[in-house]
Amino acid sequence: MTRVKELPLTALQFYATAPYPCSYLPGKTARSQVATPSHVIHADLYGELVNLGFRRSGLYTYRPYCDECNACTATRILAKQFIPNRSQKRSKKKHAGLIARILNLSYQEEHFALYQQYQKDRHPSQESNPDNQEQYQQFLLQSRVNSRLVEFRDGPNDANPGQLRMVSMIDILEQGISSVYTFFDTSDSSTSYGSYSILWQIERAIELALPYLYLGYYIQDSEKMAYKAKFQPLEGLIEDQWQSIIGP
């Protein structure tokens, strides 16, 4: 019998979704190419898909497949060659007191409450229809690869276990860490938790002797996605080849 980890990409089928409103570029429609069946997409096969520009949301593995737009570019940071800029150095120094704890996937009410507040503050258009507990679990707590939750807290003391400030979901693959999603406390606009999470993940990739941190899609004309070009050196999957993306 063929083992799952020996299954080639030809064991998969791919289909395109119907058009839907783009989440990042106003007035645009988007489509996705979805890899199925999901039950055979374990770590080795998913690693191959990531190198082809795919991402996952829970058990759903996809990449952009738009008819008239190619703005989304899959990205990865070259971990060992990464050089922080001045702003990133400040972020690392500012949040150096955060304590990171790596956890297996599990539902925690405190995490869900932070996620809901983050969604409300950062994605107000979804406020009328926020994710419920089941949707949250399907999005972040279902995985067939080597996934972890990383929670970041203020330094604990005898009276307090430490205020939860941020939670990151990561996949640990053979060729790198894939950053799945991060949500954090948005109550203080002077913080830079998102940048700090990326810096922390780069350091973990180096510790694990993994060459890349996969950072999701870069969209030059989207404020939500253009920040990724600030992490250099950065490569993007352009015309089926990983090529340098020059930062601002």
Residue pairs with C-beta under 8 A, 6 or more apart in sequence:
4 40
4 42
4 45
5 42
5 43
5 44
5 45
7 40
7 45
9 45
9 48
9 49
11 40
11 45
12 35
12 36
12 37
12 40
12 41
12 45
13 35
13 36
13 37
14 33
14 34
14 35
14 36
15 33
15 34
15 36
16 31
16 32
16 33
16 34
16 65
17 31
17 32
17 33
17 34
17 62
17 65
18 31
19 29
19 30
19 31
19 67
20 29
20 30
20 31
21 28
21 29
21 30
22 28
22 29
22 30
22 66
22 69
23 30
24 71
24 72
24 219
24 222
24 224
24 225
25 69
25 71
25 219
25 221
25 222
28 66
28 69
29 66
29 67
30 64
30 66
30 69
31 64
31 65
31 66
31 67
32 62
32 63
32 64
32 65
33 62
33 63
33 64
33 65
34 60
34 61
34 62
35 41
35 49
35 54
35 61
35 62
38 59
38 60
38 61
38 144
39 144
41 49
41 59
41 61
41 144
41 145
42 144
42 145
43 144
43 145
43 146
43 173
43 174
44 174
46 54
46 56
46 61
46 144
46 145
46 171
46 173
47 173
47 174
47 175
49 61
50 173
50 175
50 178
50 214
51 175
52 63
52 237
53 63
53 64
53 74
53 237
54 61
54 62
54 63
54 74
55 61
55 62
55 63
55 74
55 178
55 180
55 216
55 217
56 62
56 143
56 145
56 171
56 180
57 139
58 138
58 139
58 140
58 141
58 142
58 143
59 138
59 142
59 143
59 144
63 74
64 70
64 72
64 217
66 72
71 219
71 220
71 221
71 222
72 217
72 218
72 219
73 217
73 218
73 219
73 236
73 237
73 238
73 245
74 214
74 216
74 217
74 218
74 236
74 237
75 214
75 215
75 216
75 217
75 218
75 228
75 234
75 235
75 236
75 237
75 245
76 176
76 212
76 213
76 214
76 215
76 234
76 235
76 242
77 198
77 202
77 212
77 213
77 215
77 231
77 232
77 233
77 234
77 235
78 211
78 212
78 233
78 234
78 235
79 176
79 202
79 205
79 206
79 210
79 211
79 212
79 213
80 206
80 211
81 233
82 202
82 231
82 232
82 233
83 232
83 233
84 92
84 199
85 230
85 232
87 192
87 195
87 230
88 195
88 199
88 230
88 231
90 192
91 192
91 195
91 196
91 199
92 196
92 199
94 191
94 192
94 196
95 152
95 191
95 192
95 193
95 196
97 154
97 155
98 152
98 153
98 154
98 155
98 165
98 166
98 196
99 152
99 153
99 154
99 155
99 156
99 162
100 150
100 151
100 152
100 200
101 150
101 151
101 152
101 153
102 148
102 149
102 150
103 148
103 149
103 150
103 151
104 148
104 149
105 140
105 141
105 142
105 143
105 147
105 148
105 149
106 141
106 149
107 133
107 137
107 141
110 164
111 149
111 151
111 164
111 167
112 133
112 136
114 164
114 166
114 167
114 183
114 184
114 185
115 131
115 136
115 140
115 167
115 183
116 130
116 131
117 185
117 186
118 183
118 184
118 185
118 186
119 126
119 127
119 130
119 131
119 183
120 127
120 130
121 186
122 186
131 139
139 181
140 149
140 169
140 180
140 181
143 171
145 171
145 172
145 173
146 171
146 172
146 173
147 169
147 170
147 171
147 172
147 180
148 169
148 170
148 172
149 167
149 168
149 169
150 167
150 168
150 169
150 170
150 197
150 200
151 164
151 166
151 167
152 164
152 165
152 166
152 167
152 168
152 184
152 193
152 196
152 197
152 200
153 161
153 162
153 163
153 164
153 165
154 162
154 163
154 165
155 162
156 162
163 185
164 185
165 184
165 185
165 191
165 193
166 182
166 183
166 184
166 185
166 193
166 196
166 197
167 182
167 183
167 184
168 179
168 180
168 181
168 182
168 197
168 200
168 201
169 179
169 180
169 181
169 182
170 177
170 178
170 179
170 180
170 201
170 204
171 177
171 178
171 180
172 208
172 210
173 210
173 214
175 210
175 211
175 212
176 205
176 210
176 211
176 212
176 213
176 214
177 201
177 204
177 205
177 208
177 210
177 212
177 213
177 214
178 213
178 214
179 197
179 198
179 201
179 213
179 214
179 215
179 216
182 193
182 194
182 197
184 191
184 193
184 194
184 197
185 191
185 193
194 227
195 227
198 213
198 215
198 231
201 213
202 213
202 231
205 211
205 212
205 213
215 228
215 231
215 234
216 225
216 228
217 225
218 225
218 226
218 228
218 229
218 234
218 236
218 245
219 225
219 226
220 226
220 229
228 234
229 245
229 246
229 247
229 248
230 247
230 248
231 247
232 246
232 247
233 244
234 244
234 245
234 247
235 242
235 243
235 244
235 245
236 242
236 243
236 244
236 245
237 243
